[in-house]
Amino acid sequence: MDLRVAHDAIAAAHEAARWTAQQLRNAVQRRGRATLAVSGGTTPAAMFAALAADDVPWSKVTVFQVDERVAPDGDPARNATLLGIFPAAASVVPMDVTAADLAAAAGEYAGRLPDRLDVVHLGLGDDGHTASWPPGDPVVRSRSTVDLCGRYRGHVRMTLTPVAVNAARHRLVLAAGPDKAVALEGWLLDAVDLPVARVRSSGTVVVVDAAAASRLPGVGG
């Protein structure tokens, strides 16, 4: 695992964008195409904007979703509202969370994923969740690459599972703010049984700001 600490949330977002852009360029150079799966939330918006402005061959990039709330199209709770940040040249594949049969829709989305995503972007919740893996939810043990979690903070969600996330060539966890400090400490130092602990360490870059890292020794004091 590669931990990188930036002085504030904007700096962390730009560091995450630079790193992701380089992985996408490398993938295009090596395999002719690149795949990226992105999470939602408030923290990644600045990262996506910086990434979209970077020198990436977007016409050869496909963007998938890591997770999505089951809510109507246009609902502000939807992570899909962030997908419009990416250049029009990119292929964007949203999760169909308005389908009548959500289990079937999850299976169809799984069928559209490559065997290995190039980069999976993840966040970190104050309770230690990542993707849509709520604490105690059996979705973390799913054998599918895409599945549904139970109702969590008001919504059922469709999500990539640890199977898909850990099969990716690279993982990026981006977290910012003091509300993430306890969860980050529990994950990195205390081996607490948090959902984010299901993320494979090898091939994972963790980019945080100083506030999120405030409880880590040698960083927060």
N, C-alpha and C positions, 0 to 999 in steps of 0.2 A: 504494500500500500504506500502511496505517495501523498503525504499531507502537505498542503501549501496554505499558508496563512497570509492574507492580505490585510491592509490596515483598515479598510472599510468595505461596505457591501458593494459599492460600485467597482472598486478595485478587484474584488473577488469575482464579480460578474465578468469583468474584462479579461481576467486571467483565465477563467473557465472558457470564455469564448475563444481566446487565442489557442488554448490547448485543443479544444474541439475542432476548430478550423484546421489545425495541422493534421489531426487524425483523419479528417475527411479528405484532405488533399492526398495524404498518403494512401488511403484506400482507393481513391480514383486512379492514382498512379500505378498501384499494384494490381488492381482487379477491374479497372474500367468503370466502376460505380462505387457509391458509398451509401450506407444506410445509417440513419440516426433516429433514435427513439427519445422523445422528450416528455418530461413531466410538466405539470401545471403548477399553480400557486403564484404567490406574489414575488418571490425572490428571483425566478428565472427571467422575468420580462426584460430586464436590462441586459442579461446575458444573451438572449435571443436577438435583441436589437443590435448588439455589437457583433454577434456572429453573422447576422444577415448582411452586415456592411463589410465583412471581411472578404478577402480574395479567395473564394471557394467556387469551384465549378458547379454551380447549383443545378444546372441542367442534368447533371449526372448523380444527383443526390435525391434519395427518397427519405421523407420524414414520416415516421410513425409516431403514434402516441404510446406512452408508457401506461397511462391510466386515464379514465374519464368517468365523471359522475353521470348516473342515469338521470337525465333531465332533458327538457325539450330543447330543440335547436334554438340558439339565440339566448338561452338562459345564461345570465352572468356567472353562474356557478360552473359552467362548462369550461374545461381546460382548452377546448377547441378555439376559444376566443383569442388565444395566443398564437395560433397557427398562422394567422394572417400576417404576422411579422416577417415570415420567411419569404424570400423572393419568389415571384410567380414562376420562375424557371424551374424551381424545385417541384418534385412530385410529392404531394402531401396526402397521406392516407389516414383519415380520421376514423375513430371507432364508431360503429353504428349502435349508439345507445338508445335510439328511439325505435328499434326493431321490436316487433311483437314477441318474438322468441329470442330473448337475450342470450340464452345458452347457445343457441344455434349461431347467433351473431358473433359470439366469442370464438366459436369454432371456425367460422369463416375468416375472422381476423387472423387467427393463428395460421390459417392456410396461406395468408398473404405475406407472412413474415419470412425473411430468409432463414436459412439454417443457423447463421450467426450474424447478428447485427454488428456493425462496426463500432458504434458508440451508443451507450444507453446513459442518458442523463437522469439523475435521481435527485430528489430533495430529501430533507430530513425534518420530520415533525417534532414538536415539543414533547411528544409521547414516545418518540423513537420509531415512528412508522416511516416507511418509505414506499414509493409507488402507492398502491392502495392495498397495503398489507397492514390492517389494523392490529393492534396488540390482541393476541388470543384468537385471531381469526384463522380458520383452517386453510385459507387460500394459500398460505405459505407452504403447504404440503401438497398442493395440487401437482399432478403429473402432466397437466396440460401446459402449454406455453402462454395461453391467455385464458382467464377464468373470471368469475364474479366473486366479490367479497360480500359479506353481509352488510346491512345498513350501518353506516359509520358517519357520524356527524351530519346526519340528515339525509344521506344518500347511499343507495346501493351503487357499487362502482364496478366497472370492467377494468381489468389490469393485466399487465404482463406479470407472470409468476417468476419465482426464483429460477425456474428452469430456463426461461428465455433470457433473463437478466444475466445470469451467471455463464451462459453460453456465449455471450457477446465477447468480442475481441477486447473491448475497453469499456470501463464504467467510470462515470464522473458523478460524484456526489457534491452538490453545491448547497451550502448552508450559510446563513447570515443572520445576525441578531442575537441578543442576549437570551432570548427564549429558547434557543437551540443549545445553550451551553451545557445544561445538565444531561441532555440526551447524547450529545457528542462525547462528553466525559464517560458516560455509562457504556457507550459503544466502544470507544478506543482504549479506555483504561481499565474499566471495571468488569468487562466481559458480561455485562448485564444481558439477560435474555430479551433483547429488544428485536422488533421485526427487522430493523436495518442490519442486525448481526447476521442475517441470512445472505447478505451481499458478500460475494467472494472477494477476499482481500487482494489476491493476485490480479494485476491488470486494472486496479481501481485507483483513481486519483480523487482525493478529497480536497476541495477548495472551500475555505471558510474565511470569514472576516475575524478581526481581533475580538469582537464581542462574543461570537460563537465559541472562540477558542479560549475564553477567559479562565476556564477551570482546568486547562491543560498545563502541566508543569513546564516551565521554561518558556511559556507563551503568555499565559495570563498572570504569571507571577506566583 
